Amino acid sequence: MKVRVLGTAAGGGLPQWNCACATCAAARRAGVGRDQDCLAVSGDGRSWYLLNASPDLRGQLAAVPELAPGPGRRETPLRGVLLCTAELDHTIGLLSLREATSLAVYATEPVLAALSTGFPVRQILAPYTDVTWHEVVPGEPVTLQGGLAAEAFVVGAKPPRYAAAGGTGWVVAYRIRDRAGGTLVYAPCLPDVDDAFAAAVEGAGLVLLDGTFLHDDEMTRAAGGGRTATAMGHVPVEKSLSLLPRESGTRYVYTHLNNTNPLAIDADGLDVAEDGQAFEL
């Protein structure tokens, strides 16, 4: 399995356009930054799937040679998108794919419903391209082109602010496996490291997980107020570090870093994903 990290930041990216926190200021001085969360995976190097569709998607696709169009004039290796949530920073990029010849989008029932109501991207895309919308049922594997199988598992129940509450499956992670047994777990939005998560990562070669906040009270430290990481549905790194199962052969890499997170500038010895990073399982 080939894995390409397209973006590693939480909503707003780094530096965030309207933020003068210490981390954003340091990023501006250094001329560095992070695009918003997005991942690309392939089982054969020819058929690729996105996990989430970030607002930065056009530039992310253009930066990766494996995702370049061709040989046909409108032919691309992109086959579809698997959504972890209905959050805007995970779905706005779908609009950038409106010129695709065809596209498959996979998401849970409440996410699909939100994309028909509060953020009606399904109706917006319909006049532009042929999109097949697939309902993902947690626990039931989905067969993808190129020899991949993806299985969603529920990790959270927090809907985006624009959506009506209710339903389950608002926040999922994916366990993706190839024919040779290579296994990836992608959990950019993770409220806690519990027994269910430990079971889901068992045997995985690579786990890309929630690194949104380093500290639970990070917003207070950075901005003088605001909700805790836990209240926003993100387990802080300082907590997850001590709870992750340390199975031999499993690599844990943090992604989805908020602009306030000091790890976005200095990883401080932790395994933190970088934009453009490639893995092979």
ZIWO-V338042 format. One line per field, one symbol per residue. ss: DSSP state (h for helix, s for strand, l for the rest). phi: phi as a letter, one per 30 degrees, with the letter a starting at -180 (. if undefined). burial: I if it has 16 or more other C-alpha atoms within 10 Angstrom, else O. A space follows every 50 residues. Layout:
ss->???
phi->???
burial->???
This chain:
ss->lsssssslsllllslllllllhhhhhhhhhlllslslssssslllllsss slllllhhhhhhllhhhllllllllllssssslllllhhhhhhhhhhlll lsssssslhhhhhhllllllhhhhhhlllssssssllllllssslllsss ssssssllllllllllllllssssssssllllssssslllllllhhhhhh lllllssssslllllllhhhhhhlllllllllllllhhhhhhhlllllll ssssslsllllhhhlllllllslllllsssl
phi->.cbbdcabcdejibdddcbcdeddddddddicabddeabbbbcbicccbc cibddcdedddddcedcddkdddbcbddcabccdbceedcbededdcdcd daacbcadeddddddcbebddddddedcacccccdccejcdcdcdiicbc bdbdbabdddddcddjicidbbcbccbcddjdbcccbdbbdaccdddedd cdiddbbcbebebdcdcdddddbilkddeedcibddedddedcddcdejc ccbdbiddddddddcbdhiddcdbeidcbbc
burial->IIIIIIIIIIIIIIIIOOOIIOIIOIIOOOOOIIIIIIIIIIIOOOIIII IIIIIIIOOIIOOOOIIOOOOOOOOIIIIIIIIIIIIIIIIIIIIIIIOI OOIOIIIIIIIIIIIOOOIOIIOOIOOOOOIOOOOIIIOOIIOIOIOIII IIIIIIIIIIOOIOOOOIIIIIIIIIIIOOOIIIIIIIIIIIIOOOIOOI IIIIIIIIIIIIIIIIIIIOOIOOOOOIIIOOIIIIIOOIOOOOIOOOOI OIIIIIIIIIIIIIIOOOOOOIIIIIOOOOI
